[in-house]
Amino acid sequence: MTPWSRWGLANRRALTERVNGTWAADRDGVPVIVKFFTERDWRYPLRVAAALRALGWPTPDPIEEPLVVPDGAWMLFERLPGTPKDRGPAEQRARGRLLAEFHAAAAETGISDQRGGFASPAQVVGDPELEHWLRVHERSKPEEGRILRRCRDAAVIWFADHPEPDVPRSVIHGDFAPWNLLYENGRLTGLIDFEAAHHTFQVADFVLSWRGYQDEVLRGYQEVRPLSELELEMIRPVYRAWMFFGLKEQLAAGTPPDLSWQITHIGRL
């Protein structure tokens, strides 16, 4: 049975082209969101969202039990109200302040176990298999391969020099970006898309919030919780490491992947 027939959904429309798909639909006239999770530990982001919801954060709440299938799980959520803010320096600064508040709440959840299938930034870039597949890729695409390898090597060196950085850790959201923050009448009404949630350094949340150029996010964050000198230094090596999450598997699959996203982001440093 498909999720569409099982849950009596109509007016299906795709909201993303990713493998982890997201669709808008209607059930008995009520707007809903359908998500398909492919990760092995797909229950982890649901647990994180539930813990934050208990602390007052407006996170998606499942309205049906998961429909588990061999390659993942389907979830149904009521659609949260609101729309993203207009992007710009003011939005960035406000998002930075909100991210600092989010990290305080994330630490308060007490979730400290790592999500299955996720590793620390140092483990990701230090993986010998990643190095092998990057060199294989470099033989077919020399310029792209050199950019990736230099990025990886810089991160490896930094983490080798700082093997156990003493900085705050907690669950992170993973994509604390404008399109995942919904507002209505100036009030936060939705914090959505926890697919990348896992336990790591809090500064790792800057990767897809700061994105290499949105400095107002950092300034806003420091208005709430000043970052230490080590945390500020860590942002770039963690950013570099993020470019390689899941990349080994893509490169090993045989068909050369589109790495324009990684190349664009690396170019911002």
Backbone as CSV, one residue per row, in Angstrom:
resi,resn,N_x,N_y,N_z,CA_x,CA_y,CA_z,C_x,C_y,C_z
1,MET,0.843,-1.199,0.000,0.000,0.000,0.000,0.879,1.251,0.000
2,THR,0.547,2.219,-0.851,1.305,3.468,-0.903,0.863,4.397,0.218
3,PRO,1.712,5.354,0.595,1.291,6.315,1.618,0.094,7.144,1.174
4,TRP,-0.026,7.362,-0.135,-1.106,8.207,-0.645,-2.463,7.539,-0.424
5,SER,-2.541,6.252,-0.699,-3.811,5.559,-0.483,-4.030,5.238,0.992
6,ARG,-2.966,4.876,1.689,-3.109,4.512,3.103,-3.643,5.674,3.927
7,TRP,-3.146,6.882,3.644,-3.529,8.037,4.450,-4.601,8.902,3.794
8,GLY,-5.121,8.479,2.639,-6.188,9.209,1.983,-5.795,10.607,1.558
9,LEU,-4.660,10.715,0.857,-4.111,12.020,0.491,-4.514,12.421,-0.922
10,ALA,-4.655,13.718,-1.128,-4.993,14.260,-2.447,-4.095,15.446,-2.742
11,ASN,-4.098,15.853,-4.010,-3.361,17.054,-4.457,-1.872,16.961,-4.120
12,ARG,-1.274,15.828,-4.413,0.153,15.651,-4.124,0.995,16.554,-5.015
13,ARG,2.025,17.202,-4.424,2.960,18.021,-5.188,4.328,17.989,-4.519
14,ALA,5.359,17.733,-5.316,6.719,17.594,-4.794,7.275,18.943,-4.379
15,LEU,7.984,18.957,-3.242,8.620,20.188,-2.749,10.130,20.132,-2.876
16,THR,10.684,18.993,-3.244,12.130,18.846,-3.383,12.420,17.756,-4.389
17,GLU,13.615,17.810,-4.975,14.037,16.784,-5.918,15.002,15.796,-5.282
18,ARG,15.251,15.927,-3.967,16.185,15.049,-3.294,15.612,13.649,-3.144
19,VAL,16.524,12.662,-2.925,16.091,11.288,-2.679,15.202,11.251,-1.448
20,ASN,15.619,11.983,-0.403,14.764,12.148,0.770,13.661,13.119,0.384
21,GLY,12.610,12.596,-0.228,11.612,13.462,-0.816,10.695,14.106,0.196
22,THR,10.126,15.249,-0.195,9.129,15.948,0.599,8.013,16.384,-0.337
23,TRP,6.781,16.108,0.073,5.623,16.464,-0.729,4.610,17.208,0.126
24,ALA,3.905,18.139,-0.484,2.723,18.741,0.125,1.512,17.982,-0.402
25,ALA,0.499,17.865,0.426,-0.737,17.191,0.031,-1.858,17.689,0.932
26,ASP,-3.051,17.142,0.709,-4.209,17.483,1.534,-4.875,16.191,2.003
27,ARG,-5.378,16.235,3.235,-6.176,15.126,3.743,-7.422,15.702,4.390
28,ASP,-8.557,15.409,3.789,-9.828,15.952,4.276,-9.772,17.471,4.384
29,GLY,-9.110,18.095,3.403,-9.035,19.542,3.356,-7.976,20.166,4.230
30,VAL,-7.227,19.343,4.968,-6.176,19.854,5.861,-4.822,19.720,5.177
31,PRO,-4.026,20.793,5.084,-2.699,20.690,4.464,-1.775,19.804,5.299
32,VAL,-1.100,18.883,4.638,-0.170,17.979,5.310,1.135,17.933,4.530
33,ILE,2.159,17.396,5.188,3.473,17.196,4.572,3.816,15.711,4.649
34,VAL,4.261,15.172,3.540,4.705,13.785,3.472,6.212,13.786,3.256
35,LYS,6.920,13.010,4.064,8.373,12.923,3.911,8.774,11.458,3.813
36,PHE,9.795,11.215,2.990,10.350,9.875,2.877,11.790,9.902,3.362
37,PHE,12.071,9.117,4.407,13.404,9.052,4.992,14.108,7.797,4.483
38,THR,15.327,7.961,3.992,16.093,6.813,3.504,17.197,6.401,4.466
39,GLU,17.535,7.243,5.454,18.652,6.944,6.326,18.350,5.737,7.219
40,ARG,19.409,5.000,7.555,19.260,3.837,8.433,18.687,4.243,9.785
41,ASP,19.143,5.348,10.336,18.704,5.792,11.654,17.688,6.924,11.500
42,TRP,16.612,6.664,10.764,15.643,7.717,10.461,14.826,8.137,11.678
43,ARG,14.806,7.327,12.740,14.060,7.713,13.934,14.771,8.818,14.739
44,TYR,16.072,8.967,14.541,16.847,9.943,15.308,16.321,11.370,15.135
45,PRO,16.141,11.867,13.902,15.646,13.248,13.771,14.249,13.428,14.355
46,LEU,13.439,12.378,14.340,12.116,12.476,14.958,12.249,12.645,16.467
47,ARG,13.212,11.927,17.063,13.440,12.030,18.507,13.957,13.426,18.869
48,VAL,14.848,13.969,18.040,15.364,15.316,18.294,14.240,16.340,18.217
49,ALA,13.433,16.259,17.152,12.330,17.210,16.994,11.344,17.106,18.154
50,ALA,11.077,15.892,18.624,10.139,15.710,19.732,10.693,16.317,21.023
51,ALA,11.990,16.130,21.270,12.606,16.676,22.483,12.571,18.198,22.462
52,LEU,12.797,18.788,21.313,12.747,20.251,21.207,11.310,20.760,21.316
53,ARG,10.387,20.000,20.774,8.978,20.387,20.866,8.532,20.419,22.330
54,ALA,9.046,19.484,23.113,8.719,19.464,24.541,9.255,20.697,25.263
55,LEU,10.253,21.345,24.664,10.821,22.567,25.248,10.189,23.828,24.663
56,GLY,9.183,23.653,23.825,8.459,24.805,23.302,8.797,25.217,21.890
57,TRP,9.659,24.481,21.208,10.013,24.822,19.835,8.967,24.240,18.881
58,PRO,8.565,24.997,17.849,7.522,24.536,16.928,8.085,23.597,15.851
59,THR,8.282,22.348,16.198,8.837,21.369,15.277,7.738,20.465,14.733
60,PRO,7.959,19.826,13.593,6.923,18.970,12.997,6.577,17.786,13.906
61,ASP,5.288,17.546,14.048,4.792,16.472,14.905,4.089,15.436,14.029
62,PRO,4.561,14.198,13.984,3.901,13.182,13.147,2.437,12.992,13.557
63,ILE,1.569,12.836,12.572,0.149,12.624,12.862,-0.285,11.207,12.510
64,GLU,0.675,10.378,12.068,0.425,8.963,11.826,1.674,8.181,12.200
65,GLU,1.500,6.906,12.469,2.655,6.049,12.687,3.443,5.916,11.387
66,PRO,4.777,5.749,11.455,5.564,5.618,10.228,5.108,4.425,9.385
67,LEU,5.167,4.595,8.082,4.947,3.500,7.148,6.325,3.009,6.723
68,VAL,6.794,1.934,7.345,8.152,1.441,7.123,8.159,0.508,5.918
69,VAL,9.090,0.757,4.996,9.255,-0.056,3.793,10.721,-0.495,3.726
70,PRO,11.068,-1.448,2.865,12.438,-1.975,2.858,13.537,-0.925,2.700
71,ASP,13.281,0.158,1.954,14.344,1.140,1.704,14.173,2.427,2.484
72,GLY,13.301,2.439,3.520,13.157,3.657,4.309,11.846,3.695,5.061
73,ALA,11.343,4.902,5.272,10.097,5.072,6.013,9.389,6.330,5.544
74,TRP,8.067,6.227,5.411,7.222,7.370,5.080,6.658,7.952,6.365
75,MET,6.601,9.301,6.425,6.047,9.981,7.590,5.043,11.024,7.128
76,LEU,4.009,11.210,7.948,2.986,12.208,7.656,2.940,13.227,8.791
77,PHE,2.995,14.510,8.415,2.965,15.606,9.372,1.882,16.609,8.983
78,GLU,1.280,17.236,9.991,0.438,18.384,9.692,1.347,19.541,9.289
79,ARG,0.922,20.265,8.272,1.769,21.356,7.783,1.763,22.510,8.783
80,LEU,2.969,22.946,9.177,3.080,24.060,10.113,2.807,25.377,9.396
81,PRO,2.184,26.343,10.079,1.863,27.622,9.435,3.101,28.494,9.278
82,GLY,2.955,29.524,8.477,4.014,30.518,8.351,4.803,30.395,7.070
83,THR,5.640,31.396,6.836,6.510,31.449,5.667,7.891,31.940,6.103
84,PRO,8.934,31.663,5.315,10.271,32.160,5.664,10.340,33.684,5.575
85,LYS,11.259,34.250,6.335,11.501,35.690,6.263,12.222,36.035,4.965
86,ASP,12.070,37.293,4.540,12.857,37.781,3.408,14.334,37.734,3.786
87,ARG,15.157,37.276,2.855,16.586,37.131,3.145,17.292,38.475,3.060
88,GLY,18.319,38.606,3.863,19.102,39.825,3.894,19.872,39.901,5.191
89,PRO,20.663,40.958,5.378,21.473,41.067,6.593,20.663,41.003,7.883
90,ALA,19.497,41.625,7.918,18.691,41.607,9.145,18.218,40.197,9.453
91,GLU,17.795,39.463,8.420,17.367,38.075,8.619,18.529,37.229,9.106
92,GLN,19.709,37.435,8.528,20.884,36.660,8.932,21.211,36.888,10.407
93,ARG,21.188,38.158,10.816,21.551,38.468,12.208,20.524,37.864,13.173
94,ALA,19.250,37.976,12.823,18.208,37.395,13.662,18.338,35.876,13.704
95,ARG,18.699,35.284,12.582,18.874,33.828,12.530,20.046,33.392,13.389
96,GLY,21.105,34.198,13.425,22.240,33.884,14.288,21.854,33.893,15.754
97,ARG,21.069,34.884,16.156,20.610,34.934,17.550,19.729,33.733,17.869
98,LEU,18.855,33.387,16.925,17.967,32.242,17.137,18.757,30.945,17.199
99,LEU,19.807,30.840,16.403,20.628,29.629,16.424,21.294,29.440,17.782
100,ALA,21.743,30.527,18.393,22.337,30.421,19.731,21.300,29.939,20.740
101,GLU,20.077,30.440,20.627,19.011,29.973,21.513,18.690,28.505,21.243
102,PHE,18.696,28.129,19.980,18.444,26.739,19.607,19.495,25.815,20.227
103,HIS,20.756,26.210,20.181,21.824,25.374,20.740,21.682,25.209,22.250
104,ALA,21.235,26.247,22.922,20.987,26.116,24.365,19.895,25.079,24.619
105,ALA,18.848,25.115,23.804,17.775,24.135,23.941,18.251,22.742,23.546
106,ALA,19.062,22.659,22.496,19.571,21.363,22.050,20.389,20.688,23.140
107,ALA,21.197,21.479,23.847,21.960,20.920,24.964,21.028,20.485,26.088
108,GLU,19.948,21.231,26.279,19.002,20.927,27.347,18.246,19.621,27.082
109,THR,18.126,19.203,25.817,17.430,17.943,25.525,18.131,16.751,26.159
110,GLY,19.440,16.874,26.412,20.198,15.764,26.976,20.554,14.689,25.978
111,ILE,20.213,14.872,24.709,20.561,13.877,23.682,22.047,13.980,23.387
112,SER,22.782,12.924,23.695,24.235,12.966,23.518,24.757,11.790,22.699
113,ASP,23.881,10.869,22.302,24.341,9.744,21.481,24.441,10.188,20.024
114,GLN,25.303,9.502,19.300,25.490,9.840,17.902,24.472,9.102,17.036
115,ARG,24.082,9.731,15.990,23.135,9.137,15.050,23.839,8.082,14.204
116,GLY,23.173,6.972,13.991,23.744,5.920,13.156,24.037,6.416,11.752
117,GLY,25.208,6.087,11.234,25.593,6.506,9.898,26.299,7.838,9.840
118,PHE,26.414,8.532,10.978,27.097,9.819,11.020,28.414,9.674,11.778
119,ALA,29.390,10.480,11.417,30.708,10.462,12.057,31.134,11.881,12.350
120,SER,32.193,12.017,13.143,32.713,13.347,13.441,33.386,13.927,12.195
121,PRO,33.537,15.259,12.124,34.220,15.851,10.969,35.606,15.261,10.744
122,ALA,36.365,15.041,11.831,37.711,14.478,11.686,37.656,13.074,11.107
123,GLN,36.689,12.277,11.529,36.559,10.915,11.002,36.168,10.924,9.524
124,VAL,35.322,11.866,9.143,34.887,11.933,7.746,36.064,12.205,6.827
125,VAL,36.816,13.274,7.109,37.910,13.636,6.196,39.107,12.710,6.345
126,GLY,39.246,12.039,7.508,40.378,11.149,7.723,40.173,9.739,7.208
127,ASP,39.048,9.463,6.616,38.732,8.124,6.118,39.627,7.779,4.919
128,PRO,40.453,6.722,5.006,41.320,6.357,3.883,40.548,6.015,2.611
129,GLU,39.346,5.479,2.754,38.547,5.162,1.565,38.132,6.431,0.835
130,LEU,37.830,7.486,1.592,37.511,8.762,0.952,38.706,9.247,0.149
131,GLU,39.888,9.193,0.751,41.094,9.627,0.036,41.270,8.832,-1.245
132,HIS,41.054,7.523,-1.188,41.190,6.675,-2.387,40.236,7.127,-3.487
133,TRP,38.962,7.302,-3.145,37.991,7.642,-4.169,38.173,9.067,-4.682
134,LEU,38.703,9.954,-3.864,39.021,11.290,-4.358,40.131,11.236,-5.407
135,ARG,41.110,10.375,-5.182,42.200,10.245,-6.170,41.685,9.588,-7.454
136,VAL,40.787,8.640,-7.321,40.169,8.042,-8.512,39.406,9.120,-9.286
137,HIS,38.639,9.920,-8.578,37.867,10.982,-9.218,38.791,12.006,-9.877
138,GLU,39.907,12.284,-9.237,40.841,13.273,-9.780,41.417,12.832,-11.112
139,ARG,41.544,11.530,-11.328,42.082,11.050,-12.609,41.127,11.344,-13.762
140,SER,39.816,11.354,-13.490,38.852,11.631,-14.558,38.506,13.118,-14.650
141,LYS,38.561,13.807,-13.502,38.264,15.243,-13.484,39.353,15.946,-12.681
142,PRO,40.505,16.194,-13.315,41.680,16.697,-12.585,41.444,17.990,-11.809
143,GLU,40.855,18.999,-12.434,40.701,20.277,-11.753,39.752,20.149,-10.560
144,GLU,38.614,19.523,-10.775,37.652,19.328,-9.697,38.256,18.475,-8.592
145,GLY,38.979,17.434,-8.987,39.600,16.553,-8.005,40.627,17.273,-7.152
146,ARG,41.426,18.160,-7.764,42.436,18.902,-7.003,41.781,19.826,-5.984
147,ILE,40.674,20.472,-6.385,39.966,21.359,-5.452,39.471,20.568,-4.249
148,LEU,38.873,19.415,-4.506,38.350,18.579,-3.425,39.472,18.066,-2.534
149,ARG,40.562,17.624,-3.137,41.649,17.037,-2.348,42.329,18.099,-1.483
150,ARG,42.517,19.312,-2.025,43.119,20.379,-1.224,42.218,20.736,-0.044
151,CYS,40.925,20.758,-0.291,39.971,21.057,0.772,40.050,19.991,1.858
152,ARG,40.043,18.726,1.453,40.121,17.635,2.423,41.426,17.676,3.187
153,ASP,42.544,17.876,2.483,43.853,17.870,3.134,43.956,18.971,4.184
154,ALA,43.396,20.149,3.895,43.445,21.249,4.855,42.680,20.884,6.124
155,ALA,41.535,20.225,5.977,40.758,19.814,7.143,41.483,18.731,7.932
156,VAL,42.082,17.776,7.229,42.823,16.689,7.897,43.949,17.263,8.745
157,ILE,44.683,18.210,8.206,45.806,18.815,8.933,45.307,19.531,10.182
158,TRP,44.202,20.273,10.050,43.697,21.021,11.205,43.278,20.071,12.323
159,PHE,42.540,19.040,11.999,42.080,18.122,13.033,43.224,17.279,13.604
160,ALA,44.263,17.050,12.821,45.436,16.365,13.365,46.140,17.231,14.397
161,ASP,46.133,18.534,14.169,46.745,19.469,15.117,45.841,19.756,16.319
162,HIS,44.554,19.446,16.198,43.580,19.693,17.278,42.725,18.437,17.451
163,PRO,43.301,17.364,17.978,42.599,16.070,18.012,41.379,16.032,18.922
164,GLU,41.353,16.801,19.985,40.223,16.786,20.917,39.829,18.215,21.283
165,PRO,39.247,18.963,20.358,38.900,20.359,20.666,37.874,20.448,21.794
166,ASP,38.195,21.248,22.785,37.330,21.417,23.952,36.359,22.567,23.680
167,VAL,35.283,22.240,22.974,34.280,23.233,22.604,32.900,22.621,22.822
168,PRO,31.861,23.449,22.933,30.518,22.916,23.170,30.044,21.981,22.059
169,ARG,29.406,20.903,22.498,28.805,19.939,21.575,27.355,19.720,21.981
170,SER,26.554,19.352,21.019,25.157,19.011,21.277,24.580,18.432,19.993
171,VAL,23.306,18.119,20.039,22.605,17.858,18.789,22.596,19.152,17.982
172,ILE,22.762,19.047,16.675,22.612,20.222,15.809,21.472,19.965,14.828
173,HIS,20.963,21.045,14.249,19.899,20.920,13.258,20.460,20.428,11.940
174,GLY,21.542,21.044,11.491,22.192,20.624,10.256,21.885,21.477,9.048
175,ASP,20.782,22.202,9.066,20.455,23.084,7.935,19.605,24.243,8.450
176,PHE,20.187,25.014,9.359,19.481,26.135,10.003,19.477,27.308,9.032
177,ALA,18.703,27.146,7.968,18.674,28.093,6.864,17.311,28.772,6.797
178,PRO,17.197,29.897,6.065,15.939,30.655,6.045,14.725,29.819,5.655
179,TRP,14.890,28.912,4.682,13.736,28.137,4.199,13.249,27.089,5.202
180,ASN,14.013,26.869,6.262,13.585,25.921,7.297,13.063,26.602,8.555
181,LEU,12.875,27.921,8.490,12.349,28.705,9.610,11.107,29.441,9.134
182,LEU,9.960,29.116,9.719,8.691,29.700,9.302,8.219,30.715,10.345
183,TYR,7.667,31.826,9.856,7.200,32.898,10.743,5.790,33.327,10.362
184,GLU,5.050,33.737,11.368,3.721,34.298,11.157,3.550,35.462,12.124
185,ASN,3.303,36.665,11.571,3.188,37.875,12.389,4.413,38.078,13.281
186,GLY,5.588,37.807,12.714,6.835,38.013,13.429,7.190,36.937,14.434
187,ARG,6.351,35.915,14.578,6.585,34.855,15.564,7.032,33.585,14.850
188,LEU,8.032,32.902,15.415,8.491,31.638,14.846,7.386,30.597,15.004
189,THR,6.932,30.045,13.877,5.856,29.056,13.911,6.290,27.693,13.385
190,GLY,7.507,27.614,12.877,7.964,26.331,12.369,9.472,26.255,12.244
191,LEU,10.058,25.216,12.831,11.455,24.857,12.605,11.410,23.468,12.001
192,ILE,11.741,23.342,10.720,11.462,22.112,9.980,12.738,21.494,9.404
193,ASP,12.579,20.296,8.828,13.633,19.579,8.099,14.838,19.251,8.978
194,PHE,14.675,18.205,9.763,15.733,17.740,10.660,16.533,16.577,10.064
195,GLU,16.516,16.405,8.742,17.173,15.247,8.138,18.656,15.144,8.458
196,ALA,19.332,16.281,8.664,20.778,16.260,8.924,21.113,16.348,10.408
197,ALA,20.120,16.229,11.286,20.372,16.341,12.725,21.275,15.203,13.204
198,HIS,22.281,15.557,13.988,23.162,14.570,14.613,23.927,15.269,15.734
199,HIS,24.742,14.522,16.468,25.470,15.079,17.609,26.898,15.413,17.190
200,THR,27.298,16.649,17.413,28.645,17.059,17.011,28.953,18.413,17.650
201,PHE,30.005,19.081,17.178,30.334,20.428,17.634,29.204,21.378,17.256
202,GLN,28.841,22.259,18.173,27.774,23.208,17.843,28.147,24.092,16.659
203,VAL,29.412,24.425,16.509,29.799,25.302,15.401,29.566,24.637,14.044
204,ALA,29.347,23.323,14.021,29.049,22.664,12.746,27.735,23.161,12.164
205,ASP,26.857,23.708,12.996,25.599,24.247,12.488,25.800,25.503,11.657
206,PHE,26.989,26.108,11.721,27.239,27.291,10.907,27.474,26.943,9.440
207,VAL,27.776,25.681,9.155,28.121,25.324,7.781,27.020,25.757,6.819
208,LEU,25.801,25.308,7.058,24.724,25.632,6.137,23.875,26.806,6.602
209,SER,24.288,27.459,7.695,23.632,28.691,8.104,24.471,29.893,7.676
210,TRP,25.762,29.817,7.958,26.704,30.860,7.509,27.022,30.712,6.026
211,ARG,27.265,29.467,5.574,27.534,29.140,4.170,28.739,29.872,3.574
212,GLY,29.663,30.255,4.424,30.897,30.818,3.919,30.881,32.312,3.663
213,TYR,29.713,32.947,3.794,29.677,34.384,3.478,28.653,35.182,4.285
214,GLN,27.736,34.518,4.988,26.703,35.256,5.708,27.204,35.603,7.118
215,ASP,28.117,36.563,7.168,28.791,36.893,8.425,27.843,37.445,9.485
216,GLU,26.714,38.004,9.079,25.763,38.521,10.060,25.218,37.394,10.947
217,VAL,25.191,36.172,10.426,24.767,35.030,11.248,25.717,34.875,12.434
218,LEU,27.015,34.974,12.167,28.003,34.859,13.243,27.873,36.021,14.234
219,ARG,27.664,37.209,13.722,27.553,38.372,14.600,26.307,38.257,15.492
220,GLY,25.201,37.818,14.915,23.997,37.645,15.707,24.167,36.581,16.772
221,TYR,24.815,35.494,16.421,25.044,34.407,17.381,25.846,34.919,18.578
222,GLN,26.875,35.696,18.295,27.760,36.155,19.365,27.081,37.181,20.277
223,GLU,26.008,37.781,19.806,25.242,38.675,20.679,24.563,37.895,21.803
224,VAL,24.306,36.600,21.565,23.648,35.754,22.564,24.665,34.886,23.297
225,ARG,25.549,34.244,22.540,26.600,33.422,23.155,27.911,33.676,22.432
226,PRO,28.819,34.413,23.038,30.100,34.668,22.388,30.855,33.362,22.121
227,LEU,31.380,33.246,20.927,32.176,32.084,20.548,33.600,32.252,21.034
228,SER,34.206,31.161,21.466,35.601,31.205,21.876,36.497,31.345,20.643
229,GLU,37.759,31.689,20.876,38.704,31.806,19.766,38.842,30.471,19.048
230,LEU,38.843,29.366,19.807,38.967,28.049,19.182,37.745,27.742,18.325
231,GLU,36.552,28.082,18.805,35.350,27.839,18.001,35.392,28.629,16.699
232,LEU,35.813,29.889,16.790,35.910,30.698,15.577,36.908,30.091,14.595
233,GLU,37.997,29.567,15.129,39.007,28.932,14.275,38.475,27.642,13.661
234,MET,37.585,26.948,14.377,37.067,25.659,13.921,36.082,25.762,12.779
235,ILE,35.438,26.897,12.634,34.338,26.987,11.680,34.774,26.558,10.283
236,ARG,35.937,27.027,9.835,36.368,26.692,8.477,36.742,25.218,8.307
237,PRO,37.522,24.605,9.199,37.797,23.183,9.009,36.544,22.311,9.097
238,VAL,35.602,22.668,9.975,34.354,21.900,10.034,33.556,22.107,8.746
239,TYR,33.559,23.337,8.248,32.905,23.639,6.969,33.508,22.778,5.855
240,ARG,34.833,22.708,5.829,35.489,21.893,4.801,35.093,20.426,4.933
241,ALA,35.064,19.932,6.165,34.718,18.525,6.382,33.302,18.229,5.910
242,TRP,32.396,19.192,6.080,31.002,18.976,5.697,30.866,18.704,4.204
243,MET,31.787,19.224,3.406,31.731,19.013,1.965,31.862,17.535,1.594
244,PHE,32.300,16.708,2.552,32.579,15.301,2.245,31.617,14.328,2.929
245,PHE,30.617,14.834,3.640,29.620,13.946,4.233,28.874,13.211,3.119
246,GLY,28.961,11.897,3.129,28.266,11.085,2.134,28.932,11.038,0.776
247,LEU,30.055,11.761,0.607,30.676,11.843,-0.718,31.373,10.548,-1.100
248,LYS,31.968,9.858,-0.138,32.650,8.588,-0.437,31.705,7.618,-1.138
249,GLU,30.485,7.507,-0.605,29.512,6.584,-1.181,29.110,7.006,-2.589
250,GLN,28.995,8.311,-2.794,28.647,8.796,-4.133,29.750,8.478,-5.138
251,LEU,31.003,8.717,-4.745,32.118,8.473,-5.645,32.297,6.982,-5.928
252,ALA,32.046,6.150,-4.920,32.233,4.706,-5.079,31.127,4.062,-5.896
253,ALA,30.018,4.782,-6.100,28.873,4.204,-6.809,29.159,3.944,-8.277
254,GLY,30.207,4.589,-8.813,30.598,4.307,-10.192,30.248,5.424,-11.158
255,THR,29.057,5.968,-11.083,28.655,7.067,-11.965,29.141,8.389,-11.376
256,PRO,29.942,9.148,-12.111,30.463,10.405,-11.566,29.326,11.321,-11.101
257,PRO,29.313,11.708,-9.829,28.229,12.562,-9.325,28.435,14.016,-9.711
258,ASP,27.358,14.776,-9.631,27.432,16.220,-9.838,27.921,16.844,-8.531
259,LEU,29.127,17.368,-8.529,29.726,17.933,-7.324,29.780,19.458,-7.375
260,SER,28.925,20.049,-8.190,28.942,21.510,-8.312,28.605,22.184,-6.983
261,TRP,27.743,21.560,-6.161,27.404,22.139,-4.859,28.650,22.240,-4.000
262,GLN,29.419,21.156,-3.929,30.644,21.168,-3.124,31.654,22.183,-3.656
263,ILE,31.833,22.209,-4.961,32.825,23.107,-5.562,32.443,24.568,-5.299
264,THR,31.162,24.880,-5.431,30.708,26.259,-5.185,30.965,26.662,-3.738
265,HIS,30.624,25.781,-2.795,30.799,26.125,-1.397,32.272,26.205,-1.012
266,ILE,33.094,25.317,-1.528,34.528,25.377,-1.247,35.105,26.698,-1.743
267,GLY,34.615,27.174,-2.866,35.099,28.415,-3.448,34.786,29.636,-2.612
268,ARG,33.911,29.516,-1.615,33.581,30.660,-0.772,34.578,30.880,0.346
269,LEU,35.469,29.938,0.556,36.457,30.082,1.645,37.704,30.793,1.145
